[in-house]
Amino acid sequence: MAVKIRLQRHGRGKRPFYHIVAADSRAPRDGNYIERLGDYNPLTKPATININVDKAVDWLVKGAEVTDTVNAILKYKGVLFKKHLLRGVSKGLFTAEVAEQKYQQWVDEHKNKVLDHEKKHNKDKSDKVAKLLELEQKKAADREAKRAAALAAKEEVVAEETPAEVETPAAENTEAPAE
């Protein structure tokens, strides 16, 4: 029986959510599985991945094949690195304690890289929002200045026209009684 570690799709249409499972390669994609190893949600930023590293390494050591997407996920979470270290332990290159120490060091470095990436993503997003807000405020100020200038020009025209109309009837009224 060939075992594959692969994704099992869940979720509604256009909102996928995956379980990472060890399943018989002949079983349907969303059918029976042997063991659930974790889950993967690609819709969050960054994608949410929860996986039981020890179970995944156990299946890899037993010879389970991995699909391309799951291979990328396992590489990202350090499962393949841990398998690599355990192989070195089995060959006698170093002890299990040294392997665990190297794995923890890798996990800490990787976690910092992920946090830096998240901070950069959030900073870029906030910078874009701030730039758009500043641009919108500038446009609003320009619009208000144009509106005020147009209103002032209109008031000047009205002010110039009003005294001329007032003087003309007054002159006609003074002439009329003189006759």
C-alpha positions as CSV (number, residue, x, y, z in Angstrom):
1,M,0.0,0.0,0.0
2,A,1.6,3.3,-1.1
3,V,1.0,6.1,1.3
4,K,0.9,9.7,0.3
5,I,0.9,12.8,2.4
6,R,-1.4,15.2,0.6
7,L,-4.0,17.9,1.0
8,Q,-7.7,17.1,1.5
9,R,-10.0,20.0,0.5
10,H,-12.7,21.3,2.8
11,G,-14.6,24.6,3.0
12,R,-17.2,26.0,0.7
13,G,-16.8,27.2,-2.9
14,K,-14.0,29.6,-3.5
15,R,-13.1,29.5,0.2
16,P,-10.8,26.5,0.5
17,F,-9.4,25.0,3.7
18,Y,-7.2,21.9,3.6
19,H,-6.4,19.1,6.0
20,I,-2.9,17.6,5.6
21,V,-3.4,13.9,5.7
22,A,-1.5,10.6,5.2
23,A,-3.7,8.6,2.9
24,D,-3.6,5.6,0.6
25,S,-2.6,6.8,-2.9
26,R,-5.5,4.9,-4.4
27,A,-8.1,6.7,-2.2
28,P,-10.1,9.7,-3.6
29,R,-8.8,13.2,-2.8
30,D,-11.4,13.9,-0.2
31,G,-12.0,10.3,0.8
32,N,-10.7,8.0,3.6
33,Y,-7.4,8.8,5.1
34,I,-5.1,6.9,7.5
35,E,-4.1,9.8,9.8
36,R,-4.6,13.6,9.9
37,L,-1.3,15.4,10.3
38,G,-2.5,19.1,10.3
39,D,-4.3,21.8,8.4
40,Y,-3.6,24.6,6.0
41,N,-5.6,27.7,5.3
42,P,-4.3,29.6,2.3
43,L,-6.8,32.5,2.6
44,T,-5.0,34.2,5.6
45,K,-2.0,36.5,5.2
46,P,0.4,34.8,5.7
47,A,-1.2,31.3,5.2
48,T,-2.0,29.5,8.4
49,I,-0.3,26.1,8.7
50,N,-0.7,23.9,11.7
51,I,1.1,20.5,11.5
52,N,2.2,17.8,14.0
53,V,5.9,17.7,13.1
54,D,6.6,14.4,14.8
55,K,3.8,12.6,13.1
56,A,4.8,14.0,9.7
57,V,8.5,13.0,10.2
58,D,7.3,9.5,11.3
59,W,5.4,9.1,8.1
60,L,8.3,10.4,6.0
61,V,10.7,7.9,7.7
62,K,8.3,5.1,6.9
63,G,8.5,6.0,3.2
64,A,5.4,8.1,2.6
65,E,5.5,10.0,-0.7
66,V,4.7,13.7,-0.6
67,T,2.8,15.8,-3.1
68,D,4.4,19.0,-4.5
69,T,2.3,21.4,-2.4
70,V,2.7,19.4,0.8
71,N,6.4,19.2,0.1
72,A,6.6,23.0,0.0
73,I,4.5,23.2,3.2
74,L,6.7,20.6,5.0
75,K,9.9,22.5,3.9
76,Y,8.4,25.7,5.2
77,K,7.6,24.2,8.6
78,G,11.0,22.5,8.9
79,V,9.7,18.9,8.8
80,L,12.1,17.9,6.0
81,F,15.0,19.5,7.8
82,K,14.2,17.5,10.9
83,K,14.0,14.3,8.9
84,H,17.4,15.2,7.4
85,L,18.8,15.6,10.9
86,L,17.3,12.3,12.1
87,R,19.0,10.6,9.2
88,G,22.3,12.0,10.4
89,V,21.6,10.7,13.8
90,S,20.9,7.2,12.5
91,K,24.2,7.2,10.6
92,G,26.0,8.2,13.8
93,L,27.2,11.7,12.6
94,F,25.9,13.4,15.7
95,T,23.7,12.7,18.7
96,A,19.9,13.2,19.0
97,E,20.4,16.1,21.4
98,V,22.6,18.0,18.9
99,A,20.0,17.3,16.2
100,E,17.2,18.7,18.4
101,Q,19.4,21.7,19.2
102,K,20.0,22.4,15.5
103,Y,16.3,22.0,14.7
104,Q,15.3,24.4,17.5
105,Q,17.9,26.9,16.2
106,W,16.5,26.7,12.7
107,V,12.9,27.1,14.0
108,D,13.9,30.2,15.9
109,E,15.6,31.8,12.9
110,H,12.7,30.9,10.7
111,K,10.2,32.3,13.1
112,N,12.1,35.6,13.1
113,K,12.1,35.7,9.3
114,V,8.4,35.1,9.2
115,L,7.7,37.9,11.8
116,D,10.0,40.3,9.9
117,H,8.0,39.5,6.7
118,E,4.7,40.1,8.5
119,K,6.0,43.4,9.9
120,K,7.2,44.5,6.4
121,H,3.9,43.5,4.9
122,N,1.9,45.4,7.5
123,K,4.3,48.4,7.3
124,D,3.9,48.5,3.5
125,K,0.2,48.3,3.8
126,S,0.0,51.1,6.4
127,D,2.4,53.3,4.3
128,K,0.1,52.9,1.3
129,V,-2.9,53.8,3.4
130,A,-1.1,56.9,4.8
131,K,-0.1,58.0,1.3
132,L,-3.6,57.6,0.0
133,L,-5.0,59.5,2.9
134,E,-2.5,62.3,2.4
135,L,-3.3,62.4,-1.3
136,E,-7.1,62.5,-0.6
137,Q,-6.6,65.3,2.0
138,K,-4.6,67.3,-0.6
139,K,-7.3,66.8,-3.2
140,A,-9.9,67.9,-0.7
141,A,-7.9,71.0,0.2
142,D,-7.4,71.9,-3.5
143,R,-11.2,71.4,-4.1
144,E,-12.0,73.7,-1.1
145,A,-9.6,76.4,-2.3
146,K,-11.1,76.3,-5.8
147,R,-14.6,76.5,-4.3
148,A,-13.6,79.4,-2.1
149,A,-12.0,81.3,-5.0
150,A,-15.0,80.7,-7.2
151,L,-17.3,81.9,-4.4
152,A,-15.1,85.0,-3.8
153,A,-15.1,85.8,-7.5
154,K,-18.9,85.4,-7.6
155,E,-19.3,87.8,-4.6
156,E,-17.0,90.4,-6.3
157,V,-19.2,90.2,-9.5
158,V,-22.3,90.6,-7.4
159,A,-20.8,93.4,-5.4
160,E,-19.8,95.3,-8.6
161,E,-23.2,94.9,-10.2
162,T,-25.3,95.9,-7.1
163,P,-23.9,99.5,-6.7
164,A,-24.4,100.2,-10.4
165,E,-28.0,99.2,-10.2
166,V,-28.6,101.2,-7.1
167,E,-27.1,104.4,-8.6
168,T,-29.0,104.3,-11.8
169,P,-32.5,104.2,-10.2
170,A,-31.5,106.9,-7.8
171,A,-30.4,109.2,-10.7
172,E,-33.7,108.6,-12.5
173,N,-35.7,109.4,-9.3
174,T,-34.0,112.7,-8.8
175,E,-34.6,113.7,-12.4
176,A,-38.3,112.9,-12.3
177,P,-39.2,115.3,-9.5
178,A,-37.3,118.1,-11.2
179,E,-39.6,118.2,-14.2
